Amino acid sequence: MTHLEKICLGKIPVYALLLMLLGAGAAFMVRPPVVIVTDDVFSAVYGVRREHFKRIEMSVQLFRRIKLVRMSADAELDAVIFAIQDASKNPLAAVFPYRYYNAALRYAATNTMSSTVVLAGLNRIPAGTAAEQDRAAILFVKQDESADFYRAGLCAALFSGRSASFTKVPDGDKSILVITNEKNSTEAGGFFERGLVQGGSSASSVFRGINDNYPLTNLSCVVFWGQSSGFLYNSAENSLPNIVFSWMEPNFFSPGVKVIIDDSPLQLLPLIVRSLKDSGVKLRLAAGEDTEVPIPSTFKVMALRTASLPLMFSLNIASHLPVNLGPEPDQITQ
């Protein structure tokens, strides 16, 4: 027996461990990557450092390379396609933000061996089928508005002072202000209020548009749709707990932001890949049918900004609960 064979970690020889690591590394490199189209504006707002480490995290989690293709906002369609093909000839999927929808159409027509994914958010899916346009079918990822607003309501209940209150004195007649935009459905408010009630709160909700002014008085919490976050979150008057729908770098927000609801491409990637492996989705795409899947956002509780450990834990629990449409409200307790 050689000296190398005698060097063991437990019962596994070092050379065997090295072979295992080399095999895992080779498998990682051979697996088709996921390519995400992005631009400098997104990177600047999301945070370049955060984007870098999130890409590494997703690569480890999915055990495949995640490649970012950063384009200018006015890039030509062919330039986008060439950049993706330069990153990978046959990736598992190419993921496009909705603003690059035309590039996604071109890619789906010229790269039928890879999946084409468009992050549609709350945007309307364009008319026209894959068969009519002579291309591969596209997977449209829509925001799961019902789950997001329901969980936001559960979190808001914990700030309202009328659930299992973390303050000594309930908020009395204070309301919760929800800033939305024209893309939010009318059902979103209903899901928010359902979450508020099932979170044990009897506080009333006030819904306003992005351009509407509303006094910051007699409120216990403010919820912002992403593009409306500039409306109040930097205001010196806003010392209320804030819940924000946004993928912006968390450090950009004021200390009042306690919960961030993130639907950024890198954050959604594990669920996107899981959707591509779903048998029903695979069959519809293979049949040439554009397919829509709702994916919930990720809730990030700003632990250092919460008032107590029980509140932090309760917020984390509330942000992971499934949507409950039962008649009896579930109480969220301390």
N, C-alpha and C positions, 0 to 999 in steps of 0.2 A: 504494500500500500504506500502510495507516495505521500510526501509531506502535505501537499495541497488537499489530498483526500481526507487527511486526519483533521483538518481545520473545519469544524462544523458549527452551525448555529442550531442548537438543539440537536435534531437528528437529520437536518438537511445540510449536506456539504455546501461549502461556499460556491464551488463551481456550478452546482445545480441551481443555486439561488441566482447566480449571474446569468445562467441560461434562461431562467424564468423571466428575469427582468428584461433581457434582450428580446425574448419572444413577445413580451407584453408591449415593449416599445415598438417592435416591428408591426405588431397588430394595430397599434394606435396609429402609426403612420400610414398603414395600408387602407384603413377604413375611410370611406368617402367623407370628406369634410362638409360642414355647413358654411355657406357663404352668405354674409349679410351685407346688403348695400346700405351705406350710410353717407353722411356728408360732414363737412367741417362745422356747420352750425349745430348739428346734433351733438357732436363730440364736445364742442365748447360748453354747451348747456348741460349735458350729461356729466361732463367732467372727464378729461383725457385720462387721468390716472385711474379713476374709477372704472372707466371703460376698459382699460388695459387689464386690470385685475379681475373684472367681471368676465372678460373673455377667457382668461386662464381658468377661472372657477368653472365656467360652463364647459370648457374643454375636458377638464377632469371629471366633471359630473356625467357628461355624456360619453366619455371615453372616445372622443373623436376631435379632430382639429376644428376650431372655429376661426374662420377667416373674415376679416372686415375689409370691404372694398369701399374706400372713401372717395366720393365723387363730388364735383362742384354742383351747385344747385341747377346750373344751366347746361349741364353736360348733355351732349348728343346721345341719342339712343344707342347707336353703334358703339360709342365709347364706353357706355355702361356694360354692354354685352361683352365687348373685348376684355374689359377689366375683370369681369367675372370668370371668363374662360381662361384668362391668364392666371387667375388664382387657383382654379381647378377645372380640369376638362369635364369631369362628370361628378359633381358634388352630390351628396345625398339630397340637398335642397338649396335653392337660391331664395333668400328672403328679401322682399322688397317693401319699403314703406309705401303707403298709398300714393304719395306724390310721385313715385316712380312707376305708376301703374302701366303706362305705355311701354316702358322698358321691360316690364314683366311680360306683357303680351308678346313682345319681340322675342324674349328669351324662351317663352313657352312654345313658340313656333319653330325655334331653331335648336332647342336642346330637350328633346323628348325623353331622354334617358334620365333626366333629373327632375325632381319635383320643383314646381314654382309656387311660392307662397307669397301672398300679399297681405300685409297688416292693414286691414281696412278700418279698425277702430269702430267708430260709429258712423262711418261714411256709407252711403248707399252703394251697393254693388252694381257696377255698370251692366247694362243689358248686353245681350249677345252671348251665344254659347260657343264652346270650343269647336264644335263641329262646323258651325257657321264661319268661324274665323280661321279654320284649318290650323289648329294648334293643340298642344296638350292642355288638359284641364288644369285649372288653377285652384289651389286651396286658399280660400279667403278666411283669415283669422279675424273674428269680430270680438269686440269687447263684450264680456258677459256682464251687461249693465245691471241685470237683476241681482246677481251675486254681489257685485261691487257696491251697489247702493244699499242693499240689505245689510251687509257687514258694516258699511259706513254708519248706518242707523244704529246698529248694535254698539259701535264705538261711541257715537254721539250720546247714547243713553248713559254711558258711564261718566260723561262730562256734564250731564244735565242737572245733577243734584237730585234727581227724582228716582233714580234706580237705587242700587245698593250704594248709597252715596258715600263718597270719599271726602266729603266736606261736612263740617259739623252742622251747618244750617242749609237745608234745601233751598233751591233757587227760587222758590215761590212761583211767580207768574212768568219767569223768564222763558224766552223762546230760543229756537235754534234756527239760524239763518243758513240757507243753502243757496249758493250761487251756481247757476247752471247756464247752459247756452242752448241755441236753437237745435243742436243735434241730439240733445238728451230727449228721450221719449217721455211721453206723459206717464208711462208706467214706472219710470225711474223714481219719481217722487213717491209713488205708492209703495214701492219696495223699501225705500228709505224709511217711510213712516211705519211699515210693518216691522222693520228691524228695531226702530225706536220703541215701539210698543212691546215687542217680544224681549227687548232688553230691560223691560221693567220701568220705562219712563212714560210719564203722562204729559211731557212738555209738548208744546205746539211747534210746528215747523212753518217757517216763512220762506217761500221760494221766490227768488229774484233772478233777473237776467244779468248778464255780464255788465251791461251799460247802465243798469239801474243803481241809483244811490239808495242807501239804507242806513239809518243811524245806528251806531254801535252802542246802543243803549238797550237795557232790558233783555240782553242775550246771555246765554250760557256757553255757546259754542258756535263756531262758524265753519261751514264746509264749503270748499272751493273746488269747482271744476277747473282743470289744469290751466286753460287759457285765461281764466278769470283770476288767477292767483295774484296778479299784480294789482288787483282792485283794492285789496285791503291788507295783504299779509305784511307789507312793509310799513303800514301806518303806525305812527307812534301811539295812536289811540287804541290800537288793537292788542290788548293784553289777554284776550280770550284764548282758550284752547282752540286750535285750528286743525282741521282734517283736510288734506289737500290731495286732489287727483293730479299727479304730476310725475314725470320721470327726471325732473331737474336734480342736480347735485344737492343733497340734503343740506350741506353747509350754506347754500345760497339763501335758505329760508331763515326767518326770524325765530327766536326761541319759542314763540307761541305755537309753532307748528309741531304737533305731537304725533300725528300719524300721516304717513305719505303712502298714497295708493299708486303703485308703479306698474305701468303697462308697457315698459320699454322693450325693444326687440330682444335684447340679451336676457332680460328677466323672464320673458315668455318662452324662451327657446326650449326648455325641457318639455313643456306641454305641447309645443308645436311639433317636436319630433315624435312625441307619444301619439299625437293625432295622425301623423303620417303613417304610423304603424297600425292604426286601428283598422280592423278588417273591413268594416263598412265604408270608411273613408277611402281605403285603397280600392275597393270595388267600384265606387262611384267615379273616382278619378280615372281608373283604368277604362271605364266605359265612356270617358270623354265628357263627364258631367262636372262643371264647376261646382265646388262644394264649399259650404260655409260651416265653420265650427266656432262656437262661442268659447272664449278662454277667459277665466277670471284674472284680475290683476293681483299683484303681490302687495300685501300690506306690510309696511315697515313701521314699527313702533319705535319712536325715538326714546329709548330707555332712559337716557340721562336727563330728559326734559319732563318726565312724568313725576307726579307729586309723591308717589309711594310705590313700593314693590307690589302690593296687592293690585293697585291700578294697572301697573305695567303688565302683570301676569294676566289680568282680566282682559285687557286690550288685546293681548296676543291670542287669547282663547277666542274672543269675539271675532277677530279678523280671520280665523280659520274655520269657523263654523259653516256648515252647509246651509243653504237657503231653506228656511222652515216656513212652509205654507199652511201648517196646521192651524186650527181655530184657536188653540190654547197657546198663549204667549209663554215662551221659555224665559224664566227669570235668570239674569246673569248676576250672580251673587259674588260678594267679596271673598 
